[in-house]
Amino acid sequence: MRRANPLINMKTLLTESDLLAAMPARQLADIRAQAPAGEDPVVVVMVQACATVDGYVGVRNIPAALAAKLARDLAVYDLAKLLDKPTDAQKTAYENALKALDDVRAGRFAGSSGSDGAGNMGWGSNRKIR
């Protein structure tokens, strides 16, 4: 029996170019140089970050660019930790990403929409306009 590939169902997309916008290429090279042969921790962390975002978002919809940014902030911090060099800015971005994901999951995030199975929409979606 063949197992389904869990990556096929991922909604969030994160590229190495996204990471390079937030951290130096040298750091990615250093992380790869420290890894055992045949392993790429950068790719592993990228996939984990995307899965984390998808797990928090669930059936709600957020803009793809926002999902990628949140995944990037998670991945950059985790990669920097591999080098024992996370900056305060990276830690703050990581914490802010987790807070935003908590808000999305709870339906408090203004940019989220979509049914959660009970017909609930994102925060502020039921406001009457007069």
TAHU-V694751 format. One record per pair of residues at least 4 apart in sequence whose ideal C-beta (glycine too) atoms are under 8 Angstrom apart, sorted by the first residue. I is the first residue (numbers start at 0). J is the second residue. Records with the same first field share a line. If there is no record, write none. Layout:
# TAHU-V694751
I->J, J
This chain:
# TAHU-V694751
3->7
5->9, 50
6->46
9->46, 49, 50, 53
10->53, 56, 66
11->48, 49, 50, 52, 53, 56, 63, 66, 67, 69, 70
12->49, 63, 66, 67
13->17, 18, 45, 48, 49, 67, 70, 71, 74
14->18
15->19, 27, 41, 45
16->20
17->21, 67, 70, 71
18->22, 27, 41, 45, 71, 74, 75, 78
19->23, 24, 27
20->71
21->71, 72, 75, 89, 92
22->26, 27, 75, 78, 79, 89
23->27
24->28
25->29
26->30, 78, 79, 82, 84
27->31, 41, 78
28->32
29->33, 82
30->34, 40, 41, 78, 81, 82
31->39, 40, 41
33->81
34->38, 39, 40
38->43
39->43
40->44, 78, 81
41->45, 78
42->46
43->47
44->48, 74, 77, 78, 81
45->49, 70, 74
46->50
47->51, 74, 77
48->52, 70, 71, 73, 74, 77
49->53, 70
50->54
51->55, 70, 73, 100
52->56, 66, 69, 70, 73, 100
53->57, 66
55->100, 101, 103, 104
56->60, 61, 66, 100, 103, 104, 111
57->104, 115
58->113, 114, 115, 116
59->103, 104, 106, 111, 112, 113, 115, 121
60->111, 112, 113
61->65, 66, 103, 108, 110, 111
62->66, 110
63->67
64->68
65->69, 110
66->70
67->71
68->72, 96
69->73, 96, 99, 100
70->74
71->75
72->76, 89, 92, 93, 95, 96
73->77, 93, 96, 97
74->78
75->79, 89, 92, 93
76->80, 85, 89, 90, 92, 93
77->81, 93
78->82
79->84, 85, 86, 89
80->85
85->89, 90, 93
86->90
87->91
88->92
89->93
90->94
91->95
92->96
93->97
94->98
95->99
96->100
97->101
98->102
99->103, 108
100->104
101->105
102->107, 108, 111, 122
103->107, 108, 110, 111
106->111, 115, 119, 120, 121, 122
107->122
108->121, 122
109->121, 122, 123
110->121
111->121, 122
112->120, 121, 124
113->120, 121
114->118, 119, 120
115->119
120->124, 125
